[in-house]
């Protein structure tokens, strides 16, 4: 595991920002931490990036202890902060030189790596422009370049598309997908659900400093919303269908010419339902799973 | 520590400041333009006073002008330092730096250096220009000692302002708030420059060495404080640190009750007080050292400034004459009326002041408030010894009866005042500076209200009613 956190807790005075949070992240995996503002996502990332010390619990990143080997951890990870935090009077090249020096990378290597990343993120043409003149999307991308400059083993991306217009957000999301294609290990903090679903292998939902649900998107939906729900639409009304149907079915909703049922074995149940309807002379317009979004899962958890 | 990291940060800060016209234009104007204005002012004073004493004027007005020329540019230390610390915080550029593999100390030095270098460089340049212009105009050299003193003073003041700005920055999240707090730096600094001006204009340059020593101590304290509080934990925790009175009160009450939720007077006297003494033993030790130093200092001064032989004629004391002398004490302006109430209120006022001043001076002024009476005791004991009488008898007669109560009360109050001031520089383990200050305040207030005040009341009664009788009894034997 590249990231292992065990019962991490962080208190600021009386306020418990993170409460006994545990997580793991395997090499090449992308884990999305989902949660409302103030849920403890940023504090978790700051502890894992050795910026804050945990009040209790322990964590290892790239095999290094986040407290005992703090400097080495900071060298092993790349952190994209919620706000890009750019020096507006610097050019992109000078900016990368500065952070390259602080990461103890040889100047030639910084230049070579900087050029490669700037080209990959379509910033090469703007390399001599002052960062203050960059658009929001460009700013976030140069911040991602900064975070990747020293080829970190793990990337922590904290709200990479928050407060961005759709175009800028797409630019940044594409950049993250590119990182995914490169096999990067990424911890992504976000409250953008489609983004999490799109890029993450696993999702962990954080509430009041604790992970309250974790798994793949499909697992979360199944675990929290129950078995898949099938939606059946008929050409004619249902009139008297159930008296003669004969197959036990967990019907949860129905209308004039439609019904929905829940099943844990759609592969077996759906063909049987279709066959039975055909036997009864009913014309089926459609049968398929009801789309359930991550938003449903998230709202269910957050509202609890 | 890797100085390379600090220099990398310092270089970027310096480049940034050099590109900021709001900083560069005023500094350039003050550096290049102001020396000529001061030269013109000096010319005017010279021409006006030519007929009086040109030499005296030369050794007072010119160094003063040079000092002012040097001071104006260093006032920008505050601006640059606030920009470098709280400005970064406000612009959210600090967190990427905190994520770098650099230590808190490297970051601190990297940000402190450019805050000093640019304004101080401008200050030196201004003083050199003034010196050269003066030499060219008058063919006279400013005395080397005064020049060295002014350069050193300017350097120390620049460092102090920049280091203090870091402390201020650490307690704020916006430049606006930091600017407001910065008045706590600029006002004392301006007062200090006024004192230095008076000394220079009155030809008391030798006292400037003492001011420099004080500035060195202040620099050490503030730099140490900055190093202590400029760390990732404090900086990022501050984001969450809204002023929440309910939370502060809860925290304070937790310290008052030692975390038990309920305060018990019985438990305080029986248990908590001794635990409190134990955790403040370092401050108590410092206070005892200062008391000893005060006695020695007073004794030393007695050897230098001996009173006339008849001034301390204790053998002639009678109850009437002693009481009369003591009743007349307030007319000297420094002693209270000689009754229980006046003595008690005076002592409470002094020790309250020690607490308050200790808070604003990292504890140092609280120590000075105790040092002065101890030095006075030492001085009079020394004088007694010089006239061939027993200083021990003097102490037993004049000090011991009420001192046996008053001195421990003073020691306790001063030690806890020192601890309050010191908590900002050196917070207790696992506490922020704010939490540590609240904990020390809880200690100070509990001890002050429950021990110091009752003991001072008893001591005042003894001093007003028993001490004079003991003095008369001992000296009339």
Interface residues (C-beta under 8 A of the other chain):
Chain A: X12 X13 X14 X15 X17 X46 X49 X51 X52 X53 X71 X72 X74 X75 X77 X79 X81 X82 X83 X84 X85 X86 X87 X89 X90 X98 X99 X101 X102 X103 X104 X143 X146
Chain B: X5 X8 X9 X12 X15 X16 X19 X20 X91 X92 X93 X94 X95 X96 X97 X98 X99 X100 X101 X102 X103 X232 X233 X236 X237 X240 X241 X247 X250 X251 X432 X435
